[in-house]
Amino acid sequence: IVVVSLHRDFQTSSWGMYYPTKWDWMTYIGTLGFFMAAFFLFIRILPMISIFEMRTLLPEAKEVKAE
């Protein structure tokens, strides 16, 4: 049985540490920016509906007077 460690890979080119480049950071920041822009557009286009306003529109939501 040969025990292989996961500390080092078989390829010598992958023995070094990974340091992100400016393109990696720009892709990451661009993805976050795209998500935030889409999120704000969603909030702007689909506004929330107030429950207080919905009570006035629904007939069964009116208050019942005590007898």
C-alpha positions in Angstrom: 0.0 0.0 0.0 1.4 3.4 -1.0 0.1 6.3 1.1 0.0 9.5 -0.9 -0.1 12.8 0.9 -2.5 15.5 -0.2 0.1 18.2 0.8 1.9 18.1 -2.5 0.4 17.4 -5.9 2.0 15.3 -8.5 2.8 18.2 -10.8 5.7 20.3 -9.8 4.1 23.4 -11.3 1.3 23.3 -8.7 3.6 23.1 -5.6 3.6 26.9 -5.2 1.0 29.1 -3.5 -1.9 30.7 -5.4 -1.9 34.4 -5.4 -4.8 36.1 -7.3 -4.0 38.5 -10.1 -5.8 41.8 -10.8 -8.0 40.0 -13.3 -9.2 37.6 -10.7 -10.0 40.4 -8.3 -11.8 42.4 -11.1 -13.9 39.3 -12.0 -14.8 38.9 -8.4 -15.7 42.6 -7.9 -17.6 42.7 -11.2 -19.7 39.7 -10.2 -20.6 41.4 -6.9 -21.3 44.6 -8.8 -23.6 42.8 -11.3 -25.4 41.1 -8.5 -26.0 44.4 -6.6 -27.2 46.2 -9.8 -29.6 43.4 -10.6 -30.8 43.3 -7.0 -31.4 47.1 -6.9 -33.3 46.9 -10.3 -35.4 44.1 -8.8 -36.3 46.3 -5.8 -37.0 49.3 -8.0 -39.2 47.5 -10.5 -41.1 45.2 -8.0 -42.1 47.5 -5.1 -43.4 46.0 -1.9 -47.1 46.1 -1.2 -48.2 47.5 2.1 -50.5 45.1 4.1 -52.5 48.1 5.4 -53.4 49.0 1.8 -54.3 45.4 1.0 -56.8 45.4 3.9 -58.8 48.2 2.3 -58.9 46.4 -1.0 -60.1 43.1 0.2 -63.8 42.9 1.2 -63.5 40.1 3.8 -60.8 42.1 5.6 -63.2 44.8 6.8 -63.8 45.0 10.5 -66.9 43.4 11.9 -69.0 45.6 14.2 -70.0 44.1 17.5 -73.8 43.7 18.0 
